[in-house]
Amino acid sequence: MNPPDNRQLSAASPTRDVDLLGAAEALRRAARKAQALAVQTGTPCYVWRDGRMVNVGGPASVGGRPDQA
């Protein structure tokens, strides 16, 4: 899997598309909620940090099955 593109959504580039207004903040809000839910439920949640994929949620399972952790 390739790392995400380093380009960021910029508030400096205005859009007139109503569907895109507020999309960047909505994505950040959804990411925060997903990470919080992963911590609460012990579910793995992976994000890119410092060029590496790291688990910010619960413990990762071996083989993708929780009973093998």
C-alpha positions in Angstrom: 0.0 0.0 0.0 1.3 3.4 -0.9 1.5 6.2 1.7 -1.0 9.0 1.3 -0.3 12.0 -0.9 1.5 14.7 1.0 -0.7 17.4 -0.5 -3.1 18.9 2.0 -6.4 20.6 1.6 -5.8 24.3 1.8 -8.1 26.9 3.3 -6.3 29.4 1.1 -7.9 28.0 -2.1 -11.5 29.0 -1.9 -14.2 26.8 -3.5 -17.6 27.7 -4.7 -18.8 24.1 -4.7 -21.3 23.8 -1.8 -20.6 20.1 -1.4 -16.9 20.8 -0.7 -17.4 23.7 1.8 -16.4 22.3 5.2 -15.3 18.9 3.8 -11.8 19.1 5.3 -13.0 19.9 8.8 -15.7 17.2 8.5 -13.0 14.6 7.6 -10.8 15.7 10.5 -13.9 15.4 12.9 -14.7 11.9 11.5 -11.1 10.8 12.0 -11.0 12.0 15.6 -14.3 10.2 16.3 -13.0 7.0 14.7 -9.8 7.1 16.7 -11.7 7.7 20.0 -14.1 4.8 19.2 -11.2 2.5 18.4 -9.6 3.3 21.8 -12.9 2.8 23.6 -13.6 -0.6 22.0 -10.0 -1.9 21.7 -10.2 -2.0 17.9 -7.1 -1.3 15.8 -7.1 2.0 14.0 -4.2 2.7 11.7 -2.9 6.1 10.6 0.2 7.5 8.8 2.6 9.2 11.2 6.1 10.2 10.4 6.0 8.2 7.2 4.9 5.0 8.9 1.6 3.3 9.5 0.9 3.1 13.2 -2.0 1.7 15.3 -3.6 4.4 17.4 -6.4 2.2 18.6 -6.5 -1.0 20.5 -4.2 -4.0 20.1 -3.8 -5.5 16.6 -4.8 -9.1 16.2 -2.7 -11.8 14.6 -4.1 -13.1 11.3 -7.0 -10.6 11.5 -9.0 -12.6 14.0 -9.4 -11.3 17.6 -9.3 -14.9 19.1 -5.8 -15.3 17.9 -4.3 -12.2 19.6 
